[in-house]
Amino acid sequence: MQLDLDGIYIPSFNKELKINYFTKKKNFIVLGSAHNILEIRQKERQNVNCIFLSPVFINKKSNKYLGIQKFNNLTNYTSKKIICLGGMNMSNLKKVKLLKTHGFASVSLFKKKIKYII
């Protein structure tokens, strides 16, 4: 099957290494997610461009989270670009400046902001 994709997302549970058949397109972006050093290594083997590392802060879905220090320690294990994810809210946005990250991602933060703006 031929798909005209600009990129793909590989969740942390996906351990498949045969993703290269998607990446023949020029400037194709491969994103992956990880929660620990083993999953970071797996995403490196999958040759992702960028890794979503999560959850950084406490959130509703899980009482387990990395926190600032552990997040920063994990970023030292890879040269891949890291995006922080998980538990983003208005008060945690100020803490993002303390993280070794190329940016942040959120779903709930933007949903709340959109409702507030409308």
A tleap script that builds the chain and sets N, CA, C and O, in Angstrom:
source leaprc.protein.ff14SB
mol = sequence {
  NMET GLN LEU ASP LEU ASP GLY ILE TYR ILE
  PRO SER PHE ASN LYS GLU LEU LYS ILE ASN
  TYR PHE THR LYS LYS LYS ASN PHE ILE VAL
  LEU GLY SER ALA HIE ASN ILE LEU GLU ILE
  ARG GLN LYS GLU ARG GLN ASN VAL ASN CYS
  ILE PHE LEU SER PRO VAL PHE ILE ASN LYS
  LYS SER ASN LYS TYR LEU GLY ILE GLN LYS
  PHE ASN ASN LEU THR ASN TYR THR SER LYS
  LYS ILE ILE CYS LEU GLY GLY MET ASN MET
  SER ASN LEU LYS LYS VAL LYS LEU LEU LYS
  THR HIE GLY PHE ALA SER VAL SER LEU PHE
  LYS LYS LYS ILE LYS TYR ILE CILE
}
set mol.1.N position { 0.844 -1.181 0.000 }
set mol.1.CA position { 0.000 0.000 0.000 }
set mol.1.C position { 0.888 1.241 0.000 }
set mol.1.O position { 1.841 1.322 0.775 }
set mol.2.N position { 0.584 2.198 -0.855 }
set mol.2.CA position { 1.349 3.429 -0.960 }
set mol.2.C position { 0.571 4.549 -0.261 }
set mol.2.O position { -0.564 4.850 -0.631 }
set mol.3.N position { 1.186 5.156 0.742 }
set mol.3.CA position { 0.576 6.268 1.461 }
set mol.3.C position { 1.441 7.507 1.278 }
set mol.3.O position { 2.668 7.411 1.306 }
set mol.4.N position { 0.831 8.647 1.095 }
set mol.4.CA position { 1.564 9.897 0.922 }
set mol.4.C position { 1.670 10.595 2.276 }
set mol.4.O position { 0.993 11.592 2.524 }
set mol.5.N position { 2.521 10.064 3.143 }
set mol.5.CA position { 2.670 10.585 4.498 }
set mol.5.C position { 3.882 11.501 4.598 }
set mol.5.O position { 4.867 11.327 3.880 }
set mol.6.N position { 3.797 12.475 5.492 }
set mol.6.CA position { 4.944 13.341 5.789 }
set mol.6.C position { 5.734 12.841 6.985 }
set mol.6.O position { 6.865 13.266 7.217 }
set mol.7.N position { 5.127 11.933 7.744 }
set mol.7.CA position { 5.798 11.396 8.913 }
set mol.7.C position { 4.944 10.348 9.595 }
set mol.7.O position { 3.792 10.119 9.228 }
set mol.8.N position { 5.541 9.712 10.603 }
set mol.8.CA position { 4.810 8.725 11.399 }
set mol.8.C position { 5.182 8.898 12.865 }
set mol.8.O position { 6.220 9.467 13.201 }
set mol.9.N position { 4.315 8.397 13.718 }
set mol.9.CA position { 4.541 8.375 15.162 }
set mol.9.C position { 4.624 6.922 15.594 }
set mol.9.O position { 3.764 6.112 15.245 }
set mol.10.N position { 5.666 6.593 16.356 }
set mol.10.CA position { 5.852 5.226 16.840 }
set mol.10.C position { 5.707 5.236 18.360 }
set mol.10.O position { 6.574 5.768 19.053 }
set mol.11.N position { 4.628 4.657 18.892 }
set mol.11.CA position { 4.449 4.642 20.344 }
set mol.11.C position { 5.515 3.805 21.048 }
set mol.11.O position { 6.185 2.984 20.422 }
set mol.12.N position { 5.664 4.016 22.331 }
set mol.12.CA position { 6.713 3.344 23.102 }
set mol.12.C position { 6.603 1.827 23.065 }
set mol.12.O position { 7.617 1.132 23.121 }
set mol.13.N position { 5.377 1.302 22.971 }
set mol.13.CA position { 5.204 -0.152 22.983 }
set mol.13.C position { 5.576 -0.798 21.656 }
set mol.13.O position { 5.719 -2.019 21.599 }
set mol.14.N position { 5.737 -0.026 20.590 }
set mol.14.CA position { 6.099 -0.563 19.286 }
set mol.14.C position { 7.604 -0.802 19.241 }
set mol.14.O position { 8.386 0.147 19.299 }
set mol.15.N position { 8.008 -2.057 19.137 }
set mol.15.CA position { 9.427 -2.431 19.111 }
set mol.15.C position { 9.900 -2.792 17.701 }
set mol.15.O position { 11.049 -3.193 17.514 }
set mol.16.N position { 9.027 -2.650 16.724 }
set mol.16.CA position { 9.321 -3.028 15.340 }
set mol.16.C position { 10.476 -2.209 14.782 }
set mol.16.O position { 10.518 -0.991 14.959 }
set mol.17.N position { 11.406 -2.868 14.114 }
set mol.17.CA position { 12.533 -2.169 13.501 }
set mol.17.C position { 12.330 -1.957 12.006 }
set mol.17.O position { 13.090 -1.214 11.384 }
set mol.18.N position { 11.329 -2.590 11.421 }
set mol.18.CA position { 11.105 -2.508 9.976 }
set mol.18.C position { 10.180 -1.347 9.627 }
set mol.18.O position { 9.124 -1.542 9.025 }
set mol.19.N position { 10.584 -0.143 10.006 }
set mol.19.CA position { 9.776 1.030 9.669 }
set mol.19.C position { 10.361 1.778 8.486 }
set mol.19.O position { 9.781 2.764 8.032 }
set mol.20.N position { 11.480 1.335 7.987 }
set mol.20.CA position { 12.187 2.056 6.931 }
set mol.20.C position { 11.417 2.121 5.610 }
set mol.20.O position { 11.687 3.002 4.794 }
set mol.21.N position { 10.468 1.215 5.379 }
set mol.21.CA position { 9.730 1.263 4.127 }
set mol.21.C position { 8.848 2.509 4.037 }
set mol.21.O position { 8.392 2.855 2.947 }
set mol.22.N position { 8.603 3.183 5.148 }
set mol.22.CA position { 7.868 4.445 5.134 }
set mol.22.C position { 8.772 5.625 4.793 }
set mol.22.O position { 8.301 6.645 4.291 }
set mol.23.N position { 10.061 5.491 5.062 }
set mol.23.CA position { 10.943 6.654 5.109 }
set mol.23.C position { 11.657 6.974 3.797 }
set mol.23.O position { 12.694 7.637 3.817 }
set mol.24.N position { 11.136 6.526 2.673 }
set mol.24.CA position { 11.780 6.803 1.389 }
set mol.24.C position { 11.515 8.229 0.919 }
set mol.24.O position { 12.234 8.742 0.062 }
set mol.25.N position { 10.506 8.861 1.463 }
set mol.25.CA position { 10.164 10.233 1.087 }
set mol.25.C position { 11.178 11.194 1.690 }
set mol.25.O position { 11.598 11.027 2.835 }
set mol.26.N position { 11.568 12.195 0.920 }
set mol.26.CA position { 12.514 13.197 1.403 }
set mol.26.C position { 11.867 14.006 2.535 }
set mol.26.O position { 10.681 14.329 2.470 }
set mol.27.N position { 12.647 14.329 3.565 }
set mol.27.CA position { 12.189 15.107 4.731 }
set mol.27.C position { 11.082 14.408 5.518 }
set mol.27.O position { 10.274 15.070 6.170 }
set mol.28.N position { 11.041 13.089 5.463 }
set mol.28.CA position { 10.067 12.302 6.217 }
set mol.28.C position { 10.415 12.365 7.699 }
set mol.28.O position { 11.578 12.177 8.058 }
set mol.29.N position { 9.453 12.620 8.557 }
set mol.29.CA position { 9.692 12.780 9.996 }
set mol.29.C position { 9.189 11.552 10.742 }
set mol.29.O position { 8.056 11.109 10.548 }
set mol.30.N position { 10.051 11.010 11.599 }
set mol.30.CA position { 9.690 9.865 12.422 }
set mol.30.C position { 9.768 10.302 13.887 }
set mol.30.O position { 10.836 10.655 14.387 }
set mol.31.N position { 8.621 10.270 14.561 }
set mol.31.CA position { 8.522 10.632 15.975 }
set mol.31.C position { 8.276 9.375 16.776 }
set mol.31.O position { 7.603 8.456 16.309 }
set mol.32.N position { 8.818 9.331 17.985 }
set mol.32.CA position { 8.583 8.189 18.863 }
set mol.32.C position { 8.419 8.645 20.291 }
set mol.32.O position { 8.774 9.770 20.644 }
set mol.33.N position { 7.878 7.764 21.113 }
set mol.33.CA position { 7.731 8.111 22.529 }
set mol.33.C position { 8.476 7.097 23.385 }
set mol.33.O position { 8.647 5.936 23.013 }
set mol.34.N position { 8.913 7.581 24.550 }
set mol.34.CA position { 9.662 6.740 25.486 }
set mol.34.C position { 9.375 7.200 26.913 }
set mol.34.O position { 8.963 8.333 27.161 }
set mol.35.N position { 9.611 6.273 27.836 }
set mol.35.CA position { 9.393 6.562 29.247 }
set mol.35.C position { 10.610 6.241 30.107 }
set mol.35.O position { 10.641 6.562 31.295 }
set mol.36.N position { 11.612 5.605 29.500 }
set mol.36.CA position { 12.806 5.195 30.247 }
set mol.36.C position { 13.965 4.983 29.277 }
set mol.36.O position { 13.804 5.129 28.065 }
set mol.37.N position { 15.121 4.643 29.812 }
set mol.37.CA position { 16.322 4.507 28.988 }
set mol.37.C position { 16.203 3.365 27.969 }
set mol.37.O position { 16.689 3.493 26.845 }
set mol.38.N position { 15.567 2.261 28.344 }
set mol.38.CA position { 15.411 1.146 27.400 }
set mol.38.C position { 14.570 1.558 26.196 }
set mol.38.O position { 14.885 1.199 25.062 }
set mol.39.N position { 13.512 2.303 26.443 }
set mol.39.CA position { 12.660 2.751 25.342 }
set mol.39.C position { 13.352 3.838 24.514 }
set mol.39.O position { 13.133 3.925 23.306 }
set mol.40.N position { 14.176 4.660 25.148 }
set mol.40.CA position { 14.970 5.639 24.397 }
set mol.40.C position { 15.894 4.909 23.421 }
set mol.40.O position { 15.988 5.286 22.253 }
set mol.41.N position { 16.571 3.869 23.897 }
set mol.41.CA position { 17.464 3.077 23.035 }
set mol.41.C position { 16.690 2.434 21.885 }
set mol.41.O position { 17.178 2.373 20.756 }
set mol.42.N position { 15.470 1.951 22.184 }
set mol.42.CA position { 14.643 1.344 21.137 }
set mol.42.C position { 14.298 2.375 20.066 }
set mol.42.O position { 14.340 2.064 18.876 }
set mol.43.N position { 13.962 3.578 20.465 }
set mol.43.CA position { 13.625 4.631 19.500 }
set mol.43.C position { 14.856 5.031 18.676 }
set mol.43.O position { 14.729 5.369 17.499 }
set mol.44.N position { 16.030 4.993 19.283 }
set mol.44.CA position { 17.260 5.254 18.526 }
set mol.44.C position { 17.453 4.191 17.454 }
set mol.44.O position { 17.815 4.510 16.321 }
set mol.45.N position { 17.214 2.923 17.803 }
set mol.45.CA position { 17.334 1.829 16.824 }
set mol.45.C position { 16.303 1.978 15.701 }
set mol.45.O position { 16.543 1.557 14.569 }
set mol.46.N position { 15.171 2.572 16.021 }
set mol.46.CA position { 14.139 2.819 15.013 }
set mol.46.C position { 14.436 4.088 14.206 }
set mol.46.O position { 13.693 4.451 13.294 }
set mol.47.N position { 15.525 4.744 14.560 }
set mol.47.CA position { 16.008 5.924 13.842 }
set mol.47.C position { 14.985 7.066 13.807 }
set mol.47.O position { 14.769 7.688 12.767 }
set mol.48.N position { 14.365 7.329 14.956 }
set mol.48.CA position { 13.428 8.450 15.030 }
set mol.48.C position { 14.188 9.768 14.957 }
set mol.48.O position { 15.375 9.830 15.279 }
set mol.49.N position { 13.501 10.811 14.534 }
set mol.49.CA position { 14.088 12.145 14.508 }
set mol.49.C position { 13.969 12.823 15.868 }
set mol.49.O position { 14.807 13.643 16.243 }
set mol.50.N position { 12.920 12.469 16.596 }
set mol.50.CA position { 12.606 13.163 17.837 }
set mol.50.C position { 11.870 12.197 18.768 }
set mol.50.O position { 11.113 11.339 18.314 }
set mol.51.N position { 12.103 12.350 20.084 }
set mol.51.CA position { 11.480 11.473 21.078 }
set mol.51.C position { 10.626 12.301 22.035 }
set mol.51.O position { 11.091 13.282 22.615 }
set mol.52.N position { 9.368 11.887 22.190 }
set mol.52.CA position { 8.515 12.431 23.237 }
set mol.52.C position { 8.839 11.650 24.512 }
set mol.52.O position { 8.630 10.438 24.565 }
set mol.53.N position { 9.343 12.330 25.531 }
set mol.53.CA position { 9.697 11.678 26.798 }
set mol.53.C position { 8.647 12.060 27.831 }
set mol.53.O position { 8.406 13.240 28.082 }
set mol.54.N position { 8.029 11.051 28.424 }
set mol.54.CA position { 6.913 11.325 29.317 }
set mol.54.C position { 6.711 10.236 30.360 }
set mol.54.O position { 7.344 9.182 30.290 }
set mol.55.N position { 5.821 10.488 31.338 }
set mol.55.CA position { 5.258 11.783 31.694 }
set mol.55.C position { 6.238 12.577 32.560 }
set mol.55.O position { 6.865 12.030 33.468 }
set mol.56.N position { 6.356 13.842 32.273 }
set mol.56.CA position { 7.290 14.684 33.018 }
set mol.56.C position { 6.707 15.058 34.380 }
set mol.56.O position { 7.378 14.958 35.407 }
set mol.57.N position { 5.451 15.490 34.368 }
set mol.57.CA position { 4.805 15.943 35.596 }
set mol.57.C position { 3.640 15.020 35.948 }
set mol.57.O position { 3.165 14.251 35.112 }
set mol.58.N position { 3.196 15.108 37.179 }
set mol.58.CA position { 2.052 14.311 37.629 }
set mol.58.C position { 0.844 14.656 36.772 }
set mol.58.O position { 0.636 15.810 36.398 }
set mol.59.N position { 0.053 13.636 36.470 }
set mol.59.CA position { -1.132 13.858 35.639 }
set mol.59.C position { -2.244 12.902 36.034 }
set mol.59.O position { -2.050 12.015 36.865 }
set mol.60.N position { -3.390 13.087 35.440 }
set mol.60.CA position { -4.578 12.288 35.790 }
set mol.60.C position { -4.465 10.831 35.368 }
set mol.60.O position { -5.051 9.959 36.009 }
set mol.61.N position { -3.722 10.553 34.299 }
set mol.61.CA position { -3.647 9.195 33.765 }
set mol.61.C position { -2.749 8.274 34.573 }
set mol.61.O position { -2.941 7.058 34.566 }
set mol.62.N position { -1.763 8.845 35.274 }
set mol.62.CA position { -0.799 8.008 35.982 }
set mol.62.C position { -0.235 8.755 37.186 }
set mol.62.O position { -0.024 9.967 37.136 }
set mol.63.N position { 0.006 8.017 38.268 }
set mol.63.CA position { 0.646 8.649 39.422 }
set mol.63.C position { 2.167 8.527 39.331 }
set mol.63.O position { 2.881 9.021 40.204 }
set mol.64.N position { 2.667 7.871 38.279 }
set mol.64.CA position { 4.105 7.788 38.033 }
set mol.64.C position { 4.498 8.903 37.078 }
set mol.64.O position { 3.847 9.104 36.053 }
set mol.65.N position { 5.549 9.619 37.406 }
set mol.65.CA position { 6.049 10.672 36.535 }
set mol.65.C position { 7.546 10.818 36.758 }
set mol.65.O position { 8.069 10.408 37.794 }
set mol.66.N position { 8.234 11.404 35.780 }
set mol.66.CA position { 9.690 11.500 35.824 }
set mol.66.C position { 10.177 12.600 36.757 }
set mol.66.O position { 11.115 12.388 37.525 }
set mol.67.N position { 9.559 13.758 36.701 }
set mol.67.CA position { 10.067 14.905 37.444 }
set mol.67.C position { 11.217 15.546 36.688 }
set mol.67.O position { 11.735 14.980 35.726 }
set mol.68.N position { 11.609 16.723 37.130 }
set mol.68.CA position { 12.619 17.514 36.421 }
set mol.68.C position { 13.977 16.822 36.393 }
set mol.68.O position { 14.592 16.708 35.333 }
set mol.69.N position { 14.448 16.362 37.542 }
set mol.69.CA position { 15.795 15.783 37.617 }
set mol.69.C position { 15.925 14.504 36.789 }
set mol.69.O position { 16.885 14.357 36.033 }
set mol.70.N position { 14.978 13.584 36.921 }
set mol.70.CA position { 15.061 12.331 36.170 }
set mol.70.C position { 14.906 12.585 34.666 }
set mol.70.O position { 15.592 11.966 33.853 }
set mol.71.N position { 14.008 13.494 34.309 }
set mol.71.CA position { 13.842 13.854 32.899 }
set mol.71.C position { 15.177 14.338 32.334 }
set mol.71.O position { 15.631 13.859 31.294 }
set mol.72.N position { 15.802 15.294 33.031 }
set mol.72.CA position { 17.078 15.842 32.557 }
set mol.72.C position { 18.163 14.780 32.500 }
set mol.72.O position { 18.983 14.789 31.581 }
set mol.73.N position { 18.187 13.864 33.464 }
set mol.73.CA position { 19.172 12.778 33.429 }
set mol.73.C position { 18.962 11.889 32.204 }
set mol.73.O position { 19.929 11.503 31.548 }
set mol.74.N position { 17.710 11.564 31.894 }
set mol.74.CA position { 17.429 10.707 30.741 }
set mol.74.C position { 17.825 11.379 29.428 }
set mol.74.O position { 18.244 10.697 28.493 }
set mol.75.N position { 17.700 12.690 29.343 }
set mol.75.CA position { 18.070 13.374 28.101 }
set mol.75.C position { 19.568 13.284 27.830 }
set mol.75.O position { 19.999 13.413 26.685 }
set mol.76.N position { 20.354 13.065 28.866 }
set mol.76.CA position { 21.803 12.942 28.693 }
set mol.76.C position { 22.211 11.650 27.981 }
set mol.76.O position { 23.351 11.527 27.533 }
set mol.77.N position { 21.295 10.690 27.873 }
set mol.77.CA position { 21.607 9.396 27.278 }
set mol.77.C position { 21.395 9.342 25.766 }
set mol.77.O position { 21.601 8.295 25.151 }
set mol.78.N position { 20.989 10.446 25.169 }
set mol.78.CA position { 20.735 10.427 23.734 }
set mol.78.C position { 21.087 11.771 23.102 }
set mol.78.O position { 21.077 12.813 23.757 }
set mol.79.N position { 21.394 11.712 21.824 }
set mol.79.CA position { 21.627 12.948 21.075 }
set mol.79.C position { 20.373 13.345 20.291 }
set mol.79.O position { 20.355 14.379 19.623 }
set mol.80.N position { 19.338 12.530 20.375 }
set mol.80.CA position { 18.081 12.839 19.688 }
set mol.80.C position { 17.403 14.033 20.344 }
set mol.80.O position { 17.581 14.280 21.537 }
set mol.81.N position { 16.626 14.770 19.561 }
set mol.81.CA position { 15.837 15.855 20.117 }
set mol.81.C position { 14.758 15.262 21.024 }
set mol.81.O position { 14.103 14.280 20.676 }
set mol.82.N position { 14.589 15.881 22.195 }
set mol.82.CA position { 13.617 15.409 23.180 }
set mol.82.C position { 12.529 16.464 23.354 }
set mol.82.O position { 12.812 17.654 23.490 }
set mol.83.N position { 11.281 16.003 23.346 }
set mol.83.CA position { 10.123 16.846 23.612 }
set mol.83.C position { 9.467 16.334 24.891 }
set mol.83.O position { 9.176 15.143 25.006 }
set mol.84.N position { 9.235 17.227 25.851 }
set mol.84.CA position { 8.599 16.795 27.099 }
set mol.84.C position { 7.083 16.735 26.914 }
set mol.84.O position { 6.494 17.514 26.164 }
set mol.85.N position { 6.483 15.799 27.610 }
set mol.85.CA position { 5.058 15.528 27.473 }
set mol.85.C position { 4.545 14.994 28.799 }
set mol.85.O position { 5.258 14.277 29.501 }
set mol.86.N position { 3.338 15.334 29.138 }
set mol.86.CA position { 2.689 14.745 30.301 }
set mol.86.C position { 2.591 15.663 31.494 }
set mol.86.O position { 3.603 16.117 32.028 }
set mol.87.N position { 1.364 15.936 31.912 }
set mol.87.CA position { 1.123 16.752 33.090 }
set mol.87.C position { 1.290 18.243 32.851 }
set mol.87.O position { 1.489 19.005 33.796 }
set mol.88.N position { 1.212 18.658 31.614 }
set mol.88.CA position { 1.365 20.084 31.321 }
set mol.88.C position { 0.124 20.854 31.776 }
set mol.88.O position { -1.005 20.522 31.415 }
set mol.89.N position { 0.363 21.876 32.566 }
set mol.89.CA position { -0.683 22.817 32.938 }
set mol.89.C position { -0.028 24.190 33.057 }
set mol.89.O position { 1.179 24.321 32.854 }
set mol.90.N position { -0.797 25.188 33.378 }
set mol.90.CA position { -0.261 26.555 33.381 }
set mol.90.C position { 0.883 26.709 34.386 }
set mol.90.O position { 1.864 27.389 34.083 }
set mol.91.N position { 0.790 26.104 35.560 }
set mol.91.CA position { 1.868 26.254 36.546 }
set mol.91.C position { 3.114 25.454 36.145 }
set mol.91.O position { 4.233 25.870 36.445 }
set mol.92.N position { 2.934 24.316 35.474 }
set mol.92.CA position { 4.084 23.525 35.032 }
set mol.92.C position { 4.795 24.130 33.829 }
set mol.92.O position { 5.954 23.806 33.570 }
set mol.93.N position { 4.118 24.999 33.095 }
set mol.93.CA position { 4.765 25.639 31.947 }
set mol.93.C position { 6.008 26.413 32.375 }
set mol.93.O position { 6.993 26.458 31.638 }
set mol.94.N position { 5.971 27.016 33.548 }
set mol.94.CA position { 7.131 27.757 34.053 }
set mol.94.C position { 8.299 26.812 34.329 }
set mol.94.O position { 9.457 27.208 34.202 }
set mol.95.N position { 8.004 25.569 34.704 }
set mol.95.CA position { 9.046 24.588 35.015 }
set mol.95.C position { 9.721 24.036 33.759 }
set mol.95.O position { 10.813 23.474 33.839 }
set mol.96.N position { 9.080 24.192 32.609 }
set mol.96.CA position { 9.650 23.683 31.350 }
set mol.96.C position { 11.011 24.328 31.086 }
set mol.96.O position { 11.883 23.713 30.473 }
set mol.97.N position { 11.188 25.552 31.544 }
set mol.97.CA position { 12.470 26.245 31.358 }
set mol.97.C position { 13.616 25.529 32.072 }
set mol.97.O position { 14.780 25.733 31.731 }
set mol.98.N position { 13.296 24.695 33.055 }
set mol.98.CA position { 14.311 23.950 33.805 }
set mol.98.C position { 14.679 22.630 33.129 }
set mol.98.O position { 15.603 21.944 33.566 }
set mol.99.N position { 13.966 22.278 32.077 }
set mol.99.CA position { 14.163 20.997 31.410 }
set mol.99.C position { 15.093 21.121 30.215 }
set mol.99.O position { 15.115 22.141 29.526 }
set mol.100.N position { 15.867 20.054 29.981 }
set mol.100.CA position { 16.691 19.957 28.776 }
set mol.100.C position { 15.793 19.404 27.672 }
set mol.100.O position { 15.751 18.196 27.439 }
set mol.101.N position { 15.081 20.296 27.002 }
set mol.101.CA position { 14.096 19.873 26.016 }
set mol.101.C position { 14.101 20.808 24.824 }
set mol.101.O position { 14.476 21.975 24.934 }
set mol.102.N position { 13.682 20.286 23.687 }
set mol.102.CA position { 13.555 21.101 22.482 }
set mol.102.C position { 12.156 21.703 22.387 }
set mol.102.O position { 11.875 22.483 21.476 }
set mol.103.N position { 11.285 21.347 23.317 }
set mol.103.CA position { 9.929 21.869 23.310 }
set mol.103.C position { 9.036 21.025 24.182 }
set mol.103.O position { 9.504 20.120 24.873 }
set mol.104.N position { 7.760 21.315 24.154 }
set mol.104.CA position { 6.805 20.529 24.925 }
set mol.104.C position { 5.566 20.264 24.087 }
set mol.104.O position { 5.296 20.960 23.108 }
set mol.105.N position { 4.826 19.254 24.485 }
set mol.105.CA position { 3.569 18.910 23.833 }
set mol.105.C position { 2.522 18.681 24.907 }
set mol.105.O position { 2.839 18.278 26.027 }
set mol.106.N position { 1.288 18.938 24.558 }
set mol.106.CA position { 0.196 18.766 25.503 }
set mol.106.C position { -1.106 18.628 24.745 }
set mol.106.O position { -1.258 19.161 23.646 }
set mol.107.N position { -2.030 17.920 25.328 }
set mol.107.CA position { -3.383 17.860 24.796 }
set mol.107.C position { -4.302 18.639 25.726 }
set mol.107.O position { -5.010 19.548 25.293 }
set mol.108.N position { -4.287 18.283 26.996 }
set mol.108.CA position { -5.224 18.887 27.939 }
set mol.108.C position { -4.998 20.385 28.115 }
set mol.108.O position { -5.963 21.132 28.272 }
set mol.109.N position { -3.763 20.835 28.093 }
set mol.109.CA position { -3.478 22.263 28.250 }
set mol.109.C position { -4.132 23.072 27.137 }
set mol.109.O position { -4.727 24.119 27.394 }
set mol.110.N position { -4.025 22.593 25.911 }
set mol.110.CA position { -4.590 23.321 24.788 }
set mol.110.C position { -6.109 23.206 24.729 }
set mol.110.O position { -6.782 24.135 24.283 }
set mol.111.N position { -6.650 22.086 25.172 }
set mol.111.CA position { -8.108 21.958 25.249 }
set mol.111.C position { -8.667 22.981 26.221 }
set mol.111.O position { -9.657 23.647 25.922 }
set mol.112.N position { -8.037 23.109 27.384 }
set mol.112.CA position { -8.490 24.077 28.374 }
set mol.112.C position { -8.356 25.502 27.853 }
set mol.112.O position { -9.254 26.320 28.048 }
set mol.113.N position { -7.243 25.803 27.194 }
set mol.113.CA position { -7.012 27.149 26.675 }
set mol.113.C position { -8.065 27.478 25.614 }
set mol.113.O position { -8.590 28.591 25.598 }
set mol.114.N position { -8.374 26.547 24.746 }
set mol.114.CA position { -9.357 26.792 23.685 }
set mol.114.C position { -10.717 27.075 24.294 }
set mol.114.O position { -11.410 27.996 23.861 }
set mol.115.N position { -11.109 26.294 25.296 }
set mol.115.CA position { -12.387 26.529 25.969 }
set mol.115.C position { -12.394 27.886 26.619 }
set mol.115.O position { -13.412 28.577 26.602 }
set mol.116.N position { -11.259 28.285 27.200 }
set mol.116.CA position { -11.175 29.571 27.872 }
set mol.116.C position { -11.271 30.723 26.872 }
set mol.116.O position { -11.902 31.741 27.156 }
set mol.117.N position { -10.649 30.568 25.707 }
set mol.117.CA position { -10.664 31.615 24.694 }
set mol.117.C position { -12.058 31.761 24.095 }
set mol.117.O position { -12.515 32.880 23.857 }
set mol.118.N position { -12.731 30.654 23.851 }
set mol.118.CA position { -14.071 30.682 23.240 }
set mol.118.C position { -15.039 31.163 24.269 }
set mol.118.O position { -16.233 31.271 23.990 }
savepdb mol mol.pdb
quit
